């Protein structure tokens, strides 16, 4: 890369990283490749022809998972009969994912399942490795019960028991389809290592190749093809969705192991471009927003909370459309009073997978955060602040339990929501999980947050942002007392979500203040700030992408030297430290030979900020080292990034001019 191109890199990284790191936007609740039809351990596992499995015989199947023309995962299954009483399924799975386009990671899982000749479960063992978490799950049937042990490999072991009657491992579903091919329809209960789910099967064709429509609870229907030997051939979604995306799986061979790649520009995190700039979210009084989808029942959604209500709905040509009104909440009117039990709230203060209010570490921290306080709103505020300050943003594919979050001090939005729910419930404050999308600088992106029950009212809060939610920043689709309870809608909305801004009412800018450049002074009325740039010798440009405004200044006659002011909407309580940590986490995975040089605090225009200097390599043939200094400020719903870039050895030449520009920044 030449020095001339380095400024373009700076500009691209500024916008892209701000889009990603400002918000804890990924609400993936445990890695389930929903874009891979019925995987992992789904319908597309090799199976044996009834009665054909012999002792020591091994049969194999390789399945590829493809989305948008990219093969991102595979499943390799071996079937054998160790003796004349049991069947052994050995499953190897591997997936490449990249959450929000800036956190590439590999997911690997190995599972061995034993059934009897009737496909009834006998035992199983499964190991999985993710970015920061490893897990081992084992289980065995005894006295009609499937006893399962979950070991998170970092000190926490939990157990669950399931009724084994009429239960099958999900890997056995194709075998069941073959055995019951003469039936037009049937239903079975399958076990996917964590939950029992109902699978409804409708036979379509049985003329050598079997085709069946399979609907597993919480997923869209799939068309599955199985050959005459009982081996799965392919699978694809069988119903229409709002967005047409090629997503399928198919039979292949072992060469697939070397062909995996991350799906580029994916939107499985429910990313939707905002069709109308919203600007500073804190300035919006009310907004009317339309949400559209196909083939999901309206009653599956929960679309109301203390700041969101349904004003109309319609169904035309197979498309549902709901108009929502989102209003700013008067934070001074929040209910107050001591925490007290509420009738009918048992499930919202109880324990479930991932949410563990009885865990010792959770109980101890909750007691510390509530010490000396009797008002529920203040206690909730303490919990929000602690999570915002202490949990580092990390876009991991896996889901961590509350104790794991406390141990690792990292996670995405679902980890923040899980930990918040556990801490609130430990104090007998009812809490649930809400799932939808949040504004992320010109895009709606999938997100998980919470609601708490205070003063006989559910109040929305966002632990990642450390604040009570107000206005149009979050659009809620569903809520639940459990993580799993949010996933039915979330999974079905992949490639199936449309959002349009119908109308909005915002606060007016102060009289006489207008956004734009006047000589060498740039003013932004919407975010209430101003900055002075060099009067001559620098080229000034202004650009707006969605809700992100970027002002760039470059010295005339130079390449690779750049100053940029990036202005964006940010949650009100999100600190400059949180923003810079997220940005550095993202950039460190994107840039070659990334190295942090220094970090410290600054004070500009009365705001406490954070300044970080780092270096990285750029270019392929002519490799150069670039020095980048970022100063981040945050104030009442606005974030400000002041970035300075120059090649190594030249940064010092422009350092005083950079500092002069930054010092001129002021709030109006």
VEXDREN-2710 file (C-alpha; in Angstrom, 1 decimal):
% VEXDREN-2710
k/r/px/py/pz
1/UNK/0.0/0.0/0.0
2/UNK/1.3/3.4/-0.9
3/UNK/1.2/6.4/1.5
4/UNK/-1.4/7.9/-0.8
5/UNK/-3.8/5.1/0.0
6/UNK/-3.2/5.2/3.7
7/UNK/-5.7/8.1/4.1
8/UNK/-8.4/6.0/2.5
9/UNK/-7.7/3.2/4.9
10/UNK/-8.0/5.6/7.8
11/UNK/-11.4/6.8/6.6
12/UNK/-12.7/3.3/6.0
13/UNK/-11.5/2.1/9.5
14/UNK/-13.0/5.2/11.2
15/UNK/-16.5/4.6/9.9
16/UNK/-16.5/0.8/9.9
17/UNK/-15.1/0.4/13.5
18/UNK/-17.5/3.1/14.8
19/UNK/-20.4/1.2/13.3
20/UNK/-19.3/-1.9/15.1
21/UNK/-17.9/-1.0/18.5
22/UNK/-20.1/1.7/19.8
23/UNK/-23.0/-0.7/20.5
24/UNK/-23.0/-4.1/22.0
25/UNK/-25.1/-5.2/19.1
26/UNK/-24.7/-8.9/18.6
27/UNK/-27.4/-10.8/20.4
28/UNK/-26.4/-14.3/19.2
29/UNK/-27.4/-16.5/22.1
30/UNK/-25.0/-19.3/21.9
31/UNK/-23.5/-20.3/18.6
32/UNK/-26.2/-22.0/16.5
33/UNK/-25.5/-21.5/12.8
34/UNK/-29.1/-20.6/12.0
35/UNK/-28.0/-19.8/8.5
36/UNK/-27.0/-23.5/8.2
37/UNK/-30.2/-25.5/7.6
38/UNK/-30.8/-27.7/10.7
39/UNK/-27.3/-27.7/12.0
40/UNK/-25.5/-28.6/14.1
41/UNK/-26.7/-32.1/14.9
42/UNK/-29.7/-31.5/12.6
43/UNK/-31.5/-33.4/9.9
44/UNK/-28.5/-33.5/7.6
45/UNK/-26.6/-36.3/9.4
46/UNK/-25.8/-39.6/7.6
47/UNK/-28.1/-42.4/8.7
48/UNK/-28.3/-46.2/8.3
49/UNK/-30.9/-48.1/6.3
50/UNK/-33.2/-49.9/8.8
51/UNK/-31.8/-53.2/9.8
52/UNK/-28.7/-52.8/7.6
53/UNK/-26.2/-51.9/10.3
54/UNK/-23.8/-54.7/11.2
55/UNK/-21.2/-55.0/13.9
56/UNK/-18.0/-53.2/13.0
57/UNK/-19.5/-51.8/9.8
58/UNK/-18.8/-48.1/9.3
59/UNK/-20.6/-45.7/7.0
60/UNK/-19.7/-42.1/6.5
61/UNK/-21.3/-38.9/5.3
62/UNK/-19.9/-35.4/4.7
63/UNK/-22.2/-32.4/4.6
64/UNK/-21.3/-28.9/3.5
65/UNK/-23.1/-25.8/4.8
66/UNK/-23.2/-22.9/2.3
67/UNK/-24.5/-19.3/2.5
68/UNK/-24.3/-16.6/-0.2
69/UNK/-22.1/-19.0/-2.2
70/UNK/-19.5/-19.4/0.6
71/UNK/-18.9/-22.8/2.3
72/UNK/-18.6/-21.8/6.0
73/UNK/-19.0/-25.2/7.7
74/UNK/-19.1/-29.0/7.4
75/UNK/-20.4/-32.0/9.3
76/UNK/-18.6/-35.4/9.1
77/UNK/-20.5/-38.3/10.5
78/UNK/-19.4/-42.0/11.0
79/UNK/-22.0/-44.6/11.9
80/UNK/-21.0/-48.0/13.2
81/UNK/-22.5/-50.8/15.3
82/UNK/-20.1/-51.7/18.2
83/UNK/-22.2/-54.7/19.0
84/UNK/-25.5/-56.2/18.1
85/UNK/-27.4/-54.0/20.6
86/UNK/-26.2/-50.5/19.9
87/UNK/-25.5/-48.0/17.1
88/UNK/-22.7/-45.4/17.4
89/UNK/-22.9/-42.0/15.8
90/UNK/-19.6/-40.0/15.7
91/UNK/-20.1/-36.4/14.6
92/UNK/-17.4/-33.9/13.8
93/UNK/-18.5/-30.3/13.0
94/UNK/-16.5/-27.2/12.1
95/UNK/-17.8/-23.7/11.3
96/UNK/-16.1/-20.3/10.4
97/UNK/-17.9/-17.3/11.7
98/UNK/-17.2/-13.6/11.9
99/UNK/-19.6/-11.7/14.2
100/UNK/-20.4/-8.2/13.0
101/UNK/-17.7/-8.6/10.3
102/UNK/-14.8/-7.9/12.8
103/UNK/-14.4/-10.9/15.0
104/UNK/-13.4/-14.0/12.9
105/UNK/-13.4/-17.3/14.9
106/UNK/-13.6/-21.0/14.4
107/UNK/-16.1/-23.2/16.1
108/UNK/-15.4/-26.9/16.5
109/UNK/-17.5/-29.7/18.0
110/UNK/-17.0/-33.5/18.4
111/UNK/-19.9/-35.7/19.6
112/UNK/-20.3/-39.4/20.1
113/UNK/-23.9/-40.7/20.6
114/UNK/-25.0/-44.2/21.4
115/UNK/-28.5/-45.5/20.8
116/UNK/-30.2/-48.9/20.9
117/UNK/-31.5/-50.6/17.7
118/UNK/-34.7/-48.7/18.1
119/UNK/-32.8/-45.4/18.1
120/UNK/-33.6/-44.7/21.7
121/UNK/-30.8/-42.8/23.5
122/UNK/-28.3/-44.7/25.6
123/UNK/-25.5/-42.2/26.2
124/UNK/-23.5/-39.4/24.6
125/UNK/-20.4/-37.2/25.1
126/UNK/-19.8/-33.9/23.3
127/UNK/-16.9/-31.4/23.4
128/UNK/-17.0/-27.9/21.9
129/UNK/-14.4/-25.2/21.6
130/UNK/-15.2/-21.5/20.8
131/UNK/-13.3/-18.3/21.0
132/UNK/-13.1/-18.0/24.8
133/UNK/-15.1/-21.0/26.0
134/UNK/-14.7/-24.7/25.9
135/UNK/-17.4/-27.1/27.0
136/UNK/-18.0/-30.8/27.7
137/UNK/-21.5/-32.2/27.8
138/UNK/-22.1/-35.9/28.8
139/UNK/-25.3/-37.8/29.3
140/UNK/-26.7/-41.3/29.9
141/UNK/-30.2/-42.9/30.3
142/UNK/-31.0/-44.5/33.6
143/UNK/-34.5/-45.6/34.8
144/UNK/-36.2/-43.8/32.0
145/UNK/-34.4/-40.5/32.6
146/UNK/-31.7/-38.8/30.5
147/UNK/-29.2/-37.3/33.0
148/UNK/-27.0/-34.7/31.5
149/UNK/-23.9/-33.0/32.9
150/UNK/-22.6/-29.6/31.6
151/UNK/-19.0/-28.8/32.4
152/UNK/-17.8/-25.3/31.2
153/UNK/-14.2/-26.3/31.7
154/UNK/-13.5/-23.4/34.0
155/UNK/-15.0/-24.6/37.3
156/UNK/-18.7/-24.7/36.8
157/UNK/-20.6/-28.0/36.5
158/UNK/-24.4/-28.2/36.2
159/UNK/-26.8/-31.0/35.8
160/UNK/-30.2/-31.4/34.1
161/UNK/-32.6/-34.4/33.8
162/UNK/-34.9/-35.0/30.8
163/UNK/-37.7/-37.6/30.4
164/UNK/-36.2/-40.2/28.0
165/UNK/-39.6/-41.7/27.0
166/UNK/-40.2/-41.2/23.2
167/UNK/-37.1/-39.1/22.9
168/UNK/-34.5/-39.3/20.2
169/UNK/-31.1/-37.6/19.5
170/UNK/-31.5/-35.1/16.7
171/UNK/-28.8/-37.0/14.7
172/UNK/-31.3/-39.8/14.4
173/UNK/-34.1/-37.8/12.8
174/UNK/-33.3/-38.9/9.2
175/UNK/-33.3/-42.5/10.3
176/UNK/-36.7/-42.0/11.8
177/UNK/-38.0/-40.4/8.5
178/UNK/-36.8/-43.5/6.6
179/UNK/-38.4/-45.9/9.1
180/UNK/-41.7/-43.9/9.0
181/UNK/-41.7/-43.0/5.3
182/UNK/-45.1/-44.6/4.8
183/UNK/-46.8/-42.1/7.1
184/UNK/-48.0/-38.8/5.6
185/UNK/-47.2/-36.9/8.8
186/UNK/-45.7/-37.6/12.2
187/UNK/-44.1/-35.7/15.1
188/UNK/-41.3/-36.7/17.4
189/UNK/-39.3/-35.1/20.3
190/UNK/-35.6/-34.7/19.6
191/UNK/-32.8/-33.7/22.0
192/UNK/-30.1/-31.2/20.8
193/UNK/-27.8/-31.4/23.9
194/UNK/-29.6/-28.6/25.7
195/UNK/-33.4/-28.7/25.0
196/UNK/-36.1/-31.1/23.9
197/UNK/-37.7/-29.8/20.7
198/UNK/-40.7/-31.0/18.7
199/UNK/-40.0/-32.0/15.1
200/UNK/-43.0/-32.1/12.7
201/UNK/-42.4/-34.2/9.6
202/UNK/-44.6/-34.1/6.4
203/UNK/-43.7/-36.5/3.7
204/UNK/-43.5/-35.1/0.2
205/UNK/-42.0/-37.9/-2.0
206/UNK/-40.9/-41.5/-1.5
207/UNK/-39.8/-43.0/-4.8
208/UNK/-36.2/-44.0/-4.1
209/UNK/-35.3/-40.6/-2.9
210/UNK/-37.3/-39.4/0.1
211/UNK/-38.2/-35.8/0.4
212/UNK/-39.8/-34.4/3.6
213/UNK/-40.7/-31.1/5.0
214/UNK/-39.2/-30.9/8.5
215/UNK/-40.1/-28.2/11.0
216/UNK/-38.1/-28.2/14.2
217/UNK/-39.5/-26.1/17.0
218/UNK/-38.1/-22.6/16.8
219/UNK/-36.9/-22.9/13.2
220/UNK/-38.3/-22.3/9.8
221/UNK/-39.5/-25.4/7.8
222/UNK/-36.8/-27.2/5.8
223/UNK/-37.0/-29.5/2.7
224/UNK/-34.8/-32.5/3.4
225/UNK/-33.8/-35.0/0.7
226/UNK/-32.6/-38.5/1.7
227/UNK/-31.4/-41.2/-0.7
228/UNK/-32.5/-44.8/-0.9
229/UNK/-29.7/-45.9/1.5
230/UNK/-31.0/-43.6/4.1
231/UNK/-28.3/-40.9/3.7
232/UNK/-29.2/-37.2/3.8
233/UNK/-28.5/-35.5/0.5
234/UNK/-29.5/-31.8/0.9
235/UNK/-31.6/-29.3/2.8
236/UNK/-32.9/-25.8/2.2
237/UNK/-35.5/-23.5/3.7
238/UNK/-39.0/-24.4/2.4
239/UNK/-40.9/-21.2/2.9
240/UNK/-40.5/-17.7/1.4
241/UNK/-38.7/-15.0/3.4
242/UNK/-38.6/-11.2/2.9
243/UNK/-35.0/-11.3/1.6
244/UNK/-33.9/-13.8/-0.9
245/UNK/-30.6/-15.4/0.2
246/UNK/-29.1/-18.6/-1.0
247/UNK/-28.6/-20.8/2.1
248/UNK/-28.3/-24.5/1.8
249/UNK/-26.5/-27.7/2.7
250/UNK/-25.5/-30.7/0.6
251/UNK/-23.6/-33.9/0.4
252/UNK/-19.9/-33.6/-0.3
253/UNK/-16.5/-35.3/0.5
254/UNK/-13.6/-34.8/2.9
255/UNK/-12.0/-32.2/0.7
256/UNK/-14.5/-29.8/2.2
257/UNK/-12.3/-29.5/5.2
258/UNK/-9.9/-27.2/3.3
259/UNK/-12.5/-25.1/1.6
260/UNK/-14.1/-23.3/4.6
261/UNK/-14.3/-19.5/4.6
262/UNK/-16.1/-16.8/6.5
263/UNK/-19.3/-15.6/4.8
264/UNK/-18.6/-12.0/3.6
265/UNK/-21.1/-9.2/4.3
266/UNK/-23.4/-11.5/6.2
267/UNK/-26.4/-10.2/8.0
268/UNK/-27.3/-13.1/10.3
269/UNK/-27.0/-10.6/13.2
270/UNK/-30.2/-9.0/11.8
271/UNK/-28.4/-6.0/10.2
272/UNK/-30.8/-3.7/8.4
273/UNK/-29.7/-0.4/6.8
274/UNK/-31.6/2.5/8.2
275/UNK/-33.6/4.1/5.3
276/UNK/-33.7/7.5/6.9
277/UNK/-31.0/9.2/9.0
278/UNK/-32.1/9.5/12.7
279/UNK/-29.3/11.6/13.9
280/UNK/-28.7/12.1/17.6
281/UNK/-31.0/9.5/19.2
282/UNK/-31.3/11.4/22.4
283/UNK/-32.9/14.3/20.5
284/UNK/-35.8/12.2/19.2
285/UNK/-39.1/12.7/21.0
286/UNK/-41.2/10.2/19.1
287/UNK/-40.7/7.9/16.1
288/UNK/-43.0/5.8/14.1
289/UNK/-41.4/2.8/12.6
290/UNK/-42.7/-0.1/10.4
291/UNK/-41.4/-3.6/10.9
292/UNK/-42.1/-6.3/8.2
293/UNK/-41.6/-10.1/8.0
294/UNK/-43.0/-13.3/6.4
295/UNK/-44.1/-16.7/7.7
296/UNK/-43.9/-15.9/11.4
297/UNK/-47.2/-15.6/13.4
298/UNK/-47.9/-12.2/14.8
299/UNK/-48.6/-13.7/18.2
300/UNK/-45.0/-15.0/18.4
301/UNK/-43.9/-11.4/18.9
302/UNK/-44.0/-9.3/22.0
303/UNK/-43.9/-5.8/20.7
304/UNK/-44.8/-3.5/23.6
305/UNK/-42.9/-2.1/26.6
306/UNK/-42.8/1.1/28.6
307/UNK/-41.7/3.2/25.5
308/UNK/-42.9/1.1/22.6
309/UNK/-46.5/0.4/21.4
310/UNK/-48.3/-1.0/18.4
311/UNK/-50.4/1.5/16.5
312/UNK/-51.4/-0.6/13.6
313/UNK/-50.8/-3.9/11.8
314/UNK/-51.7/-5.5/8.5
315/UNK/-51.2/-8.6/6.4
316/UNK/-50.9/-8.3/2.6
317/UNK/-49.5/-10.7/0.0
318/UNK/-47.9/-12.9/2.7
319/UNK/-46.2/-10.0/4.4
320/UNK/-46.9/-8.9/7.9
321/UNK/-46.3/-5.2/8.7
322/UNK/-46.6/-3.6/12.2
323/UNK/-46.3/0.1/12.8
324/UNK/-44.7/0.9/16.2
325/UNK/-44.6/4.2/18.0
326/UNK/-41.5/4.7/20.2
327/UNK/-41.5/7.6/22.7
328/UNK/-38.9/9.2/24.9
329/UNK/-39.4/8.3/28.6
330/UNK/-39.3/10.9/31.4
331/UNK/-36.5/9.5/33.5
332/UNK/-37.6/11.7/36.4
333/UNK/-40.9/9.8/36.5
334/UNK/-39.5/6.3/37.0
335/UNK/-41.2/4.5/39.8
336/UNK/-39.3/4.4/43.1
337/UNK/-39.6/2.4/46.2
338/UNK/-38.1/-0.6/48.0
339/UNK/-37.7/-4.0/46.3
340/UNK/-40.7/-6.2/47.2
341/UNK/-41.9/-9.5/45.9
342/UNK/-44.5/-9.4/43.1
343/UNK/-47.2/-12.0/42.6
344/UNK/-46.8/-14.2/39.5
345/UNK/-43.2/-13.2/39.0
346/UNK/-41.6/-16.5/40.0
347/UNK/-40.1/-17.3/36.6
348/UNK/-38.6/-13.8/36.4
349/UNK/-36.6/-14.3/39.6
350/UNK/-35.9/-18.0/39.1
351/UNK/-32.9/-19.8/37.7
352/UNK/-32.5/-21.0/34.1
353/UNK/-29.7/-22.0/31.7
354/UNK/-27.1/-19.2/31.7
355/UNK/-29.0/-17.1/34.3
356/UNK/-27.9/-18.3/37.7
357/UNK/-29.1/-15.9/40.5
358/UNK/-28.1/-18.5/43.2
359/UNK/-24.5/-18.7/42.2
360/UNK/-22.2/-17.7/45.0
361/UNK/-20.2/-15.1/43.0
362/UNK/-23.4/-13.6/41.6
363/UNK/-25.0/-13.4/45.1
364/UNK/-21.9/-11.7/46.6
365/UNK/-21.7/-9.1/43.8
366/UNK/-25.4/-8.4/43.9
367/UNK/-25.3/-7.8/47.7
368/UNK/-22.3/-5.5/47.3
369/UNK/-24.1/-3.4/44.6
370/UNK/-27.3/-3.2/46.7
371/UNK/-25.5/-2.4/50.0
372/UNK/-26.8/0.8/51.6
373/UNK/-29.6/1.2/49.1
374/UNK/-33.3/0.6/49.5
375/UNK/-34.7/2.1/46.3
376/UNK/-35.0/-0.4/43.5
377/UNK/-34.2/2.2/40.8
378/UNK/-30.9/3.1/42.4
379/UNK/-30.0/-0.6/42.9
380/UNK/-30.7/-1.3/39.2
381/UNK/-28.6/1.8/38.3
382/UNK/-25.7/0.4/40.3
383/UNK/-26.0/-2.9/38.5
384/UNK/-26.1/-1.2/35.1
385/UNK/-23.1/0.9/35.9
386/UNK/-21.0/-2.0/37.2
387/UNK/-21.6/-4.1/34.1
388/UNK/-20.9/-1.1/31.8
389/UNK/-17.6/-0.4/33.5
390/UNK/-16.3/-3.9/34.2
391/UNK/-17.4/-6.1/31.3
392/UNK/-15.2/-5.7/28.2
393/UNK/-17.0/-5.9/24.8
394/UNK/-16.0/-9.0/22.9
395/UNK/-18.0/-10.3/19.9
396/UNK/-17.8/-14.0/20.8
397/UNK/-20.0/-16.6/19.0
398/UNK/-20.6/-18.6/22.2
399/UNK/-23.0/-17.8/25.0
400/UNK/-21.5/-17.4/28.5
401/UNK/-23.4/-18.1/31.8
402/UNK/-23.5/-15.4/34.4
403/UNK/-20.6/-17.0/36.5
404/UNK/-18.5/-17.3/33.3
405/UNK/-19.1/-13.6/32.5
406/UNK/-17.9/-12.7/36.0
407/UNK/-14.8/-14.9/35.6
408/UNK/-13.8/-13.8/32.1
409/UNK/-15.1/-10.2/32.3
410/UNK/-16.0/-10.1/28.7
411/UNK/-18.9/-10.7/26.3
412/UNK/-21.3/-9.3/23.8
413/UNK/-24.8/-7.9/24.5
414/UNK/-26.3/-11.3/25.4
415/UNK/-23.6/-11.8/28.1
416/UNK/-24.4/-8.3/29.5
417/UNK/-28.1/-9.1/29.6
418/UNK/-27.6/-12.6/31.2
419/UNK/-25.4/-11.1/33.9
420/UNK/-27.8/-8.3/34.6
421/UNK/-30.7/-10.7/34.9
422/UNK/-28.8/-12.9/37.3
423/UNK/-27.8/-10.0/39.5
424/UNK/-31.3/-8.5/39.6
425/UNK/-32.9/-11.8/40.3
426/UNK/-30.4/-12.5/43.1
427/UNK/-31.9/-9.4/44.8
428/UNK/-35.5/-10.6/44.0
429/UNK/-35.9/-7.9/41.3
430/UNK/-37.9/-9.5/38.5
431/UNK/-35.9/-9.3/35.2
432/UNK/-36.4/-10.6/31.7
433/UNK/-34.5/-10.6/28.4
434/UNK/-35.6/-8.5/25.5
435/UNK/-34.5/-9.1/22.0
436/UNK/-34.7/-6.8/18.9
437/UNK/-32.4/-4.3/17.1
438/UNK/-30.6/-1.2/18.2
439/UNK/-29.4/1.8/16.2
440/UNK/-25.7/1.4/15.3
441/UNK/-24.7/4.4/13.2
442/UNK/-26.9/4.1/10.1
443/UNK/-27.8/0.4/10.7
444/UNK/-30.2/-1.5/12.8
445/UNK/-28.4/-4.4/14.3
446/UNK/-29.5/-7.3/16.4
447/UNK/-29.3/-6.7/20.2
448/UNK/-30.3/-8.1/23.5
449/UNK/-31.2/-6.1/26.6
450/UNK/-33.4/-6.4/29.7
451/UNK/-36.6/-5.3/31.4
452/UNK/-37.0/-5.0/35.2
453/UNK/-40.2/-4.9/37.1
454/UNK/-40.3/-1.9/39.4
455/UNK/-43.3/-0.2/40.9
456/UNK/-45.7/-2.6/39.1
457/UNK/-44.3/-1.7/35.7
458/UNK/-41.7/-3.2/33.3
459/UNK/-38.9/-0.8/32.6
460/UNK/-36.4/-1.3/29.7
461/UNK/-32.7/-1.1/30.6
462/UNK/-29.5/-1.8/28.6
463/UNK/-26.6/-3.1/30.7
464/UNK/-24.0/-2.8/27.9
465/UNK/-24.8/0.9/27.7
466/UNK/-25.3/1.2/31.4
467/UNK/-28.6/3.0/31.1
468/UNK/-32.4/3.0/31.3
469/UNK/-33.6/2.9/27.7
470/UNK/-35.6/5.8/26.4
471/UNK/-37.0/6.6/22.9
472/UNK/-36.3/5.0/19.5
473/UNK/-32.8/3.6/20.0
474/UNK/-34.1/0.0/20.6
475/UNK/-36.9/-1.8/18.7
476/UNK/-38.2/-4.8/20.7
477/UNK/-39.4/-7.9/19.0
478/UNK/-39.8/-10.4/21.9
479/UNK/-39.1/-10.9/25.5
480/UNK/-38.7/-14.0/27.7
481/UNK/-37.6/-15.2/31.1
482/UNK/-34.9/-17.4/29.4
483/UNK/-32.3/-17.0/26.7
484/UNK/-33.9/-19.9/24.7
485/UNK/-37.2/-18.2/24.8
486/UNK/-36.0/-15.3/22.7
487/UNK/-34.6/-17.5/19.9
488/UNK/-37.8/-18.6/18.1
489/UNK/-38.3/-15.1/16.7
490/UNK/-34.7/-14.3/16.3
491/UNK/-33.8/-17.3/14.2
492/UNK/-36.8/-16.9/12.0
493/UNK/-36.0/-13.3/11.3
494/UNK/-32.7/-14.1/9.5
495/UNK/-33.2/-13.0/5.9
496/UNK/-36.7/-12.0/6.9
497/UNK/-36.7/-8.6/8.4
498/UNK/-37.6/-5.2/7.0
499/UNK/-37.6/-1.9/8.9
500/UNK/-38.7/1.6/7.7
501/UNK/-38.8/4.9/9.5
502/UNK/-42.3/6.3/8.8
503/UNK/-42.0/9.6/10.8
504/UNK/-40.1/11.1/13.7
505/UNK/-40.2/14.2/15.8
506/UNK/-36.9/15.6/17.2
507/UNK/-35.8/18.5/19.2
508/UNK/-34.9/21.6/17.1
509/UNK/-31.4/22.9/17.0
510/UNK/-30.6/26.2/18.7
511/UNK/-31.6/29.2/16.7
512/UNK/-28.9/30.4/14.4
513/UNK/-26.8/27.2/14.7
514/UNK/-26.4/25.3/11.4
515/UNK/-24.4/22.3/10.4
516/UNK/-21.6/22.8/8.0
517/UNK/-18.2/24.4/7.2
518/UNK/-17.9/28.2/7.4
519/UNK/-14.4/29.1/6.3
520/UNK/-12.2/26.9/8.5
521/UNK/-14.8/26.3/11.3
522/UNK/-17.0/23.3/11.3
523/UNK/-20.3/23.2/13.3
524/UNK/-22.6/20.3/13.9
525/UNK/-26.0/21.6/15.2
526/UNK/-27.5/18.2/15.8
527/UNK/-24.7/17.1/18.2
528/UNK/-24.0/20.6/19.5
529/UNK/-20.3/20.9/18.8
530/UNK/-17.7/23.0/16.9
531/UNK/-14.1/22.7/15.8
532/UNK/-11.6/25.0/14.2
533/UNK/-9.3/23.7/11.5
534/UNK/-6.2/25.3/9.9
535/UNK/-7.0/28.5/8.1
536/UNK/-4.9/27.6/5.0
537/UNK/-2.7/24.8/3.6
538/UNK/-5.2/22.0/4.5
539/UNK/-7.9/20.4/2.4
540/UNK/-11.2/20.1/4.3
541/UNK/-14.0/17.6/3.4
542/UNK/-17.3/16.8/5.0
543/UNK/-19.2/13.6/4.6
544/UNK/-22.2/11.9/6.2
545/UNK/-22.9/8.2/6.1
546/UNK/-26.1/7.3/7.8
547/UNK/-26.0/8.8/11.3
548/UNK/-22.2/9.2/11.3
549/UNK/-20.8/12.6/10.3
550/UNK/-17.1/12.7/9.3
551/UNK/-14.9/15.8/8.9
552/UNK/-11.5/15.3/7.4
553/UNK/-8.5/17.6/7.1
554/UNK/-5.4/16.8/5.0
555/UNK/-2.3/19.0/4.5
556/UNK/-1.9/20.2/0.9
557/UNK/0.7/18.3/-1.0
558/UNK/1.1/15.4/1.4
559/UNK/-0.1/11.8/1.3
560/UNK/-0.9/9.6/4.3
561/UNK/-1.4/12.4/6.8
562/UNK/-5.0/12.9/8.0
563/UNK/-7.1/14.4/10.8
564/UNK/-10.7/13.3/11.2
565/UNK/-13.5/14.2/13.5
566/UNK/-16.2/11.5/13.6
567/UNK/-19.5/12.2/15.3
568/UNK/-21.9/9.5/16.1
569/UNK/-24.9/8.7/18.3
570/UNK/-24.0/6.7/21.5
571/UNK/-25.9/5.4/24.5
572/UNK/-26.1/8.1/27.1
573/UNK/-24.0/6.4/29.8
574/UNK/-21.5/4.7/27.5
575/UNK/-18.1/6.0/28.6
576/UNK/-15.2/7.1/26.3
577/UNK/-13.2/4.2/27.8
578/UNK/-15.8/1.7/26.7
579/UNK/-15.9/3.1/23.2
580/UNK/-12.1/3.1/22.8
581/UNK/-11.8/-0.4/24.2
582/UNK/-14.3/-1.7/21.6
583/UNK/-12.6/0.2/18.8
584/UNK/-9.1/-1.1/19.7
585/UNK/-10.5/-4.7/20.0
586/UNK/-11.9/-4.4/16.5
587/UNK/-8.9/-2.7/14.9
588/UNK/-6.4/-5.2/16.5
589/UNK/-8.1/-8.0/14.5
590/UNK/-8.2/-6.0/11.3
591/UNK/-4.8/-4.3/11.1
592/UNK/-1.4/-5.9/10.4
593/UNK/1.1/-5.9/13.2
594/UNK/-1.2/-3.8/15.4
595/UNK/0.7/-2.4/18.5
596/UNK/-0.6/-0.1/21.2
597/UNK/2.0/2.5/22.1
598/UNK/0.3/4.5/24.8
599/UNK/-3.0/5.2/26.6
600/UNK/-4.0/8.0/28.9
601/UNK/-6.8/10.4/30.0
602/UNK/-7.4/13.9/28.6
603/UNK/-9.8/16.7/29.2
604/UNK/-11.2/18.7/26.3
605/UNK/-14.0/21.3/26.5
606/UNK/-14.8/20.1/30.0
607/UNK/-15.2/16.5/29.0
608/UNK/-13.1/13.6/30.4
609/UNK/-11.8/11.5/27.5
610/UNK/-9.4/8.8/26.6
611/UNK/-6.4/9.0/24.2
612/UNK/-4.6/6.1/22.7
613/UNK/-1.7/5.9/20.3
614/UNK/-1.1/2.8/18.2
615/UNK/0.9/1.7/15.1
616/UNK/0.3/-0.9/12.4
617/UNK/1.7/-2.0/9.1
618/UNK/0.0/-1.2/5.8
619/UNK/0.6/-2.2/2.2
620/UNK/1.7/-5.3/0.4
621/UNK/4.6/-4.4/-1.9
622/UNK/5.7/-1.1/-0.2
623/UNK/5.0/-1.8/3.5
624/UNK/4.9/1.2/5.7
625/UNK/4.2/1.8/9.4
626/UNK/1.4/4.2/10.2
627/UNK/1.0/5.9/13.6
628/UNK/-2.6/6.5/14.7
629/UNK/-3.7/8.6/17.7
630/UNK/-7.3/8.4/18.7
631/UNK/-9.0/10.7/21.3
632/UNK/-12.6/9.7/22.3
633/UNK/-15.2/11.8/24.1
634/UNK/-18.7/10.9/25.1
635/UNK/-21.5/13.2/26.2
636/UNK/-25.3/12.8/26.6
637/UNK/-26.0/10.5/23.6
638/UNK/-23.1/11.7/21.4
639/UNK/-19.7/10.2/20.8
640/UNK/-16.7/12.1/19.3
641/UNK/-13.7/10.5/17.8
642/UNK/-10.7/12.8/17.0
643/UNK/-8.2/10.7/15.0
644/UNK/-4.8/11.7/13.8
645/UNK/-2.8/9.6/11.3
646/UNK/0.6/9.9/9.7
647/UNK/3.5/7.6/8.6
648/UNK/6.0/6.7/11.2
649/UNK/8.7/9.3/11.3
650/UNK/6.4/12.1/10.1
651/UNK/3.8/12.0/12.9
652/UNK/5.9/14.3/15.1
653/UNK/6.1/16.8/12.3
654/UNK/2.3/17.4/12.5
655/UNK/1.8/16.6/16.2
656/UNK/1.5/20.3/17.3
657/UNK/-1.0/21.1/14.5
658/UNK/-3.0/18.0/15.4
659/UNK/-3.1/19.1/19.1
660/UNK/-4.1/22.6/18.1
661/UNK/-7.1/21.3/16.1
662/UNK/-8.2/19.0/19.0
663/UNK/-7.9/21.7/21.6
664/UNK/-10.3/23.9/19.5
665/UNK/-13.1/21.3/19.9
666/UNK/-16.0/22.7/22.0
667/UNK/-19.5/21.9/23.0
668/UNK/-22.1/24.5/22.2
END
